[in-house]
Amino acid sequence: MRRLKKLTNYPLLRRHLPLVHEDLATTYARNLHKWLLIAPMIGVIAGLAITAIAEILLRKMWPTVLAYYFQHHWMIIPGLVLGCAVTGLIMQYLTPDPNQHSTEEIIQSYHEHEGVVDMRWFPQKLLAAITTVGSGGSAALEGPSIYGGAAIASWLWTKLQRFPRFRLTKRDRRIMLICGAAAGMSAVFRAPLTGIVFALEMPYKDDLAHEALLPSLIASVVSYMTLGAFFGSEPLFNFANVSGYTMRDLLWSSLLGLAIGLIAMVFVITFRRLRKFVVQWDQPHWIKLTLGGFLTALCGLAFINLYPGTLIPLGPNYEAVREILTSAHTSKELVTFGIFKLAATAFTLGAGGVSAMFVPLFLSGGGFGIAFAQSIVHSSSLGLYAAVGMAAFISAAYKTPLAAVVFVAEATGGHGFIIPALVGAAIAYAVSGDASVSGDQRLHGAMPGDETLHDEHHEEEEALLAPHS
């Protein structure tokens, strides 16, 4: 101790030590090292929760229900009606607001509630997601995964508040919310980069939640590894990879992006109108969802009677993604499947079903892309145009162009589709304007006049979507 004191008495050290202290204080001003402990916690807990959901739905419930629907077509209607009715009853009587759930609740919490998610309703909402998807509702696991991961992260912030050394702020709770959403998305798709980028793009139509980058990166990788320990780490969807593309492919990708962008815009506007009508309709929530389940079932029943086989536009449809990528189908069948899938998704989620539509949208985009390649381009690179269609639809409908392209890169396992997908996604994003399936996404870097117009539009949507007493 004395030696140290003598050392600091040297004039040169006395002169420069304050500068060193100032530089170190500036360098570590954001206290980033705390995320090296917090983010892995989020990743492990979220990964285990998503693993449990995936085990229930993908390995137990949906395969059994799907096989039964194929064997007994007539059971599609009572099965979906019952499943959606149960979902409606859960949301109406066991939650305070049946219209608040899934991705929308997380985006709203990020913008308006400082990242707070009320955990009292957490089990009920996850159960409602399981009954929605497991009975055949046209939705997938990303809804409960994003909600589950984000809610867990928000809850963890409350618990870690007891430990002052973490020095957690209210801003950190919003960061942890996005971090948890990224972990959930990463695990459910076995695609850590997609999870990171989608969660960062999710709150805004034109920007990223930059502050959550480092913790999201760590949590996503840990969550991916956690689920991989149970399900394996191979890609969820397998594309036939290609080594390159031609200028002709880029031109056709541009045209496909244009077409998909227009289709996505029409779908989004239709869905938002339907959603407003359903919320304003003066009927019990479970009645609305029961009707939605009936209309969804009609879509599945109609398609399977038109095209008997192994495709049906119901449920999480992971098996349908593999089917259209690996088996031969006519362009007419693929286009019809895409239309019925979009209609079933609108009926399921527009009526209040609990989940999200990432998989339904990229599945429809993939079907349209392959049909485009077969009928218009006459190309043998069907996987390339499937990837472009998928990226374009996600980019246009969710306003997440980077996540769409990153997803294609991770799903294909190579770089051959990235540039065509980027071209298609950019054009679809531009053509579709500000139309988004999320009513709570905001413009981050808007000019003052644009911001005012957006705020007025947001207030109008909130008034229309507000639950009636």
N, C-alpha and C positions, 0 to 999 in steps of 0.2 A: 504493500500500500504506500509506504514511504517512497519507494523507488518510483512508483507511478506519479506521486505528487511532485517529486524532484524533476521527473521527465517533463511534466506539464509546465514547469517554471521556465523552461527555455523560451526565449523571446520569439523564436521562429514558430514554435508550436503554439504558443499563446496567440500569435497573430493569425495562424491558419486554422486552428481547431474550430472556431465559430463558423468559418466558411464551410468546412467539411460537414459540420452539424446542419447547416442551412441546406447544403446540397442533398444530404441524406433525407432530411425532413421533406424537401420538395419531391424527391424521387419516390418516397413511400407515403406521399400525402393521401393517396386513395386507400391505403391499408388493404392492398390486394391480396396479401398473404393469408388473410382470414378465409378467403374462398378456397384455399387449398385444403381446409378442414370441412367447411360447410358444404361445398358443392359435392364432394364424394358422399356425404351423408344423404343428400337429396337423391343422388344417383342410385344408391343402394336401396333406399326405402321405396322410391318410385319404381325402380326395376322389379323389386319383389311384388309390388302391388299390380303392376302391369302383367307380370308373369302369371299371377293368379287369375286375372281377368282373361288372358289369352288361353290359359289352360281350360277354364270353364267354357268359353265360347268356341274356340277353334278346335279343341280336342275332344270335348265332351258333348256340349249342347247342340251346336249347329250341324256337325256331321250327321248326328242321329236324326235331327229334324229334316235336314235336306234329303237324306235317303228315304225317309218316310213320305215326303212330298213327291218325290219321283215315283215311288211305288203307288201312291194313292193321291192322284191329282186333286180329287174332290176335297181332300183334307186341307188344302192350302187356305181356303176361305175361313173355315172355323178356327184353324190354327193361328192365323194372323189376327183375326178379329179378337180372339181371346187374349193373345199376347199383348196387343195394343190396348185393349180394355184394362188389363192389369197394370200396364205402364201408366195409363191415364189415372187410374184410381190411386196408385202410389204417389204420383206427382200432385194430384189434387188434394189428397187428404193427409199426406205425410210430409209435404214441403210447403213453405209459406207462399211461394210463387211458382206455379207449374210451368210458366214460360221462361224461367231463368235456370239455365243449365248448360253444361258442355262448354264448347269453345267460346260461345257468346258471353257466358258468365265470367270467364277468365279475362277476356278483352275489356269488358265493362269494369271489372275489378281493377285492372291495371290503370285505366283512365280515370275512374271516378271514386274508387274506394281505397286507394293507396295499397293495393295488393291484398286486401282482406278478403278471405273466403270463409264463410260461416260453416264450420265443420259439423255443426249439429245435423245438417241435412246430407252429409257426405255419403253415408251408407245407403240411404234411400235413393239418392240420385244414381249411384253406381248400380244398384239393383234394377232401377228403371231402365238403365242403358242395357243391362243384360237381357231383360225381358223384351225390349225393343228389337235388338239385333238377333237374339237367340230364337225368337219366334219367326223371323224372316223379314223383319222390317228392312227396307233398303237403306242401310247405313252400315258403318264399319266401326272398328275399335278405336280409331283415332280420337273420337269424341270423348269417351270415358278415360282414355289414356292421357290426353292433354289436361282434362279437368282433374283427373286423379293426381297426376304429377304436380300440377300447379297448386292444388289444394293442400297436398302434403307439404310442399315447400312453404306455403303461407303459415301452416300450423307449426312447422319447425321453427320459423322465425319467432313465434310466440314463446316456444320452449327455450330457445337460446337467449332470449332477453334476460333470463335469470343469470347469465354469465357475462358480467360487465366487460371482460377482456375482449370479447368479440366486437364491442362497440357498434352494435347494429342500430341503424337509423330507419326511419320510415321509408326512405328511398331504397334501402336495402331489401325491404319486404317486397317492393315491386320488382326488384332485380331477381329475388328468389322465386317469385311467381313465374317469371319468364323462364328462369332456369329449370323449374319443375316441369313446365310445359314442354321444354326442349327434351328433357329426360324421358317424359312419357312418349313423345312422338318418336324419339330415337329408338326406344325399346320396341314399340309396337311394329315398326317397319324394319327393324334390324338395320337401320341406316342412320348412323350418328350425325353425319354432316347434314342430312335432310332435316333431322330433328332440330339441330342448332339453327339453321338458316330459316326454317319455317317459323319457329318460335320468335326469332328476332324480327321477321317480317310481319307476323300476325297482327300486332296492334295498329299498324299504319298501312295506308294504301300506297305511300310514296317514300317510305323511309324505313329505317331499322331502329330497334331498341338497342342502340350501340352499347349502353352501359352494362348490359347483361352478357356481353360476349364471352369473357373469360369464365365465369361460373357456369354458363350454359355449355361451353366446350367441355369442361371437366365432368359435369353431371351427365351429359349425353353419353360420353364414352363409358363412364362407370355403369350407367343404366343399361347400355347396350351389352356390356360384358356380363352384367348380372342376369339378364334374360338369356343371353347366349349360353350360360352355364346349364340352363334347363332345356332350351329349344335348339341349341346349336347356333353357329354364326354364319351359316350360308345365307345368301340373299333370299329374301322372301319371294321375289319374282325373278324368273330366269329368262333373259333375253338371249337370242342367238346373236352373239357379238359379231361386229364387222370391223375390218381394219381401216376403212376410210369411206369417203363419200365423193360425189362429183359435183360440179357446178350445177348440173341439171337437178340433182337432189336438193340443192339449196334453193333453187328457183321454185321447185314444187313444194318444198317445205314452207316457203313464204306464202304460197297460195293456200296451203293447208292451214297455216296459222291464221290467215285472213278468214277462212271459212269457219274454223273452230271459234275464233274470237266473236264472230257474229252469232253463232249458235249459242255460245256461252252467255252473251249479253241478253239474248232473248230468254234463255232459261233463267238467268238471275232475276231479271225484271219480273218474269212470271212467278217465280218462287216468292219474291218479296211481296208481290201483290196478294198471292194466295195466303202468305203468312199473316199479313195485315187483316185480311178478311176473317181468317180463322180466329185470331185473337179478339177481334171486335164482335164476333158472333156470340150472341147471348145464349150460350148453352154450356152445360157442365163440361169441364175439360175432358173427362173420360168418354163422354159421348163424341166429342170431336175426334179423339184419337181412335175410337172404335170405328168411326166412319172412315178415317184415314187408313186404318188397317184393312178395311173391306176393299177400298179402292186400290190399295197396294196389292192385295191378293188377286184382284181382277187382272192387274197388269201381268203378274206371274202366270196365272192360269191361262190367259189369252196367248201369251208367248209360247208356253210349253205345248199348247194345242196346235199353234201355227207351225212350230218347229220342234217336234219331238226329238229329244236328244239329251245332251248333258249340260246345256246352258239354261239358266233360269235367272231372271233379273231380280232376285230376292236375296236377303241376308247380306253378310259381309262380302261375299263374292270373291274371296281370294282364289278359290278354285276356278272361277270364271276367267280371271286374269290369266292364269296358267293355260286355260283351255284355248282362249283366243290367240295366245302367243305360240302355242305348240301344235294346234290342230287346224285342219282346213275347214273354213266356213265360207259360204257365199257372201258377196258384198251385201246383197239384199238382207240376208239374215243378220249380219253384223250391224247394219244401219237400223234395222227393226229392233234389235236387241238394245242398241244405244238409246233409242227413243223410249222404249218401254222402261229401261233402267232409269232414265231421267224423270219420267213420269212417276214411277214408283218411289223414287227419292223425294220428289216434290210432295207426294201424298203422305209419305211417312213423316218427314221432318216438318213439312208445312203444317201438318195437323198437330204437331207438338211432340213427335217422337224424340227420344233422348239419345243423341249421338251427333255425328257430323258426316260430311259428304265427300271427304277427300278421295276415298277409294271409288265410290260411284262415279265421280267426275273423271278421274283419270282412266277408269275402266271404259266409260263411254267414249272418251277421247281416243283411247287405243283402238276401240272397235271402228270408229269413224276413220281413223288413220289407216288401218289395214284395208278397209273398203275403198278408200281413196287410192291407195297404192295398187289395188287389184283392178279397179274399174277405170281409173283416169290415167294414172302414171304407167300402169302395166309394168311394174317393177317387181323384181324377185326379192328385194330388200324389205320384206314386210315388217320386220322388227324395227327398222329405222323409222318408218312412217308411223308405226304404233307409238314409238317413243316420242316423236314430234307431236302427235295428237294428244298424248297424255300430258306432256309438258305445257302445251298450248292451252288446254282446258283448265288446268290448275292455275296457270298464270293469269288467265282472264277472269276466272270466277272467284278465286281467293285473293287476287292481287299480290301473289307471291312468286314473281318470275324467277328469282334466284333459287328458291327452294324447288321449284318445278324442274329446273335444269340440273340442279345438284342431285335430285331424286333420280333422274334419268341416268346420270353418271354412276351413282351407286347401284342402281338396279341392273344396269347392263354390265357392270364390272369392267368397263373400258371407256376409251375416249372417242370411239368411232361415231357416237350419236350426239355428242355434246354440241358441236357447232350447229348442225341442223336443228336440234332442239332449241338452242338459244335463239336462232332466227325465228322459228315458229312461235316461241313463247313471247318474244319481244313484240312481234306483230299482233298477236292475239291480245296482249296486254294493252297495246295502244288502241286497237280497234274497239275493244270492249269499254273504253272510257273508264269512268269511276264505278261502273256497275259491279257490286260485290255481294256475295252471299251473306256476308257479315254486315249487319246494320250498325255495329259498334266500332268498326274500323274508322280511323280518322286520317286526315291529311296533316302531316307533320310540318312540312316546310312551306305551307301555303302563304301567298301574298295576303295582305290585310283584307282586301276586298273578297278574295276567294274564301278566306277563313270565315268571314261573316256569313257568306252564302252557305258554307258547309255547316256552320253552327245552326243556322235557321233550318236547314234540311234535317240535321240530326235531332233538333228539338221537335220538328214535325213528326219524324219517325217514332221518337220516344212517346209522344202523345198518342199516336195511333196504336203503338204496341203495348201501351200501359194496360195492365190487367184491370178489368172492371170489377168493382166491388159488388 
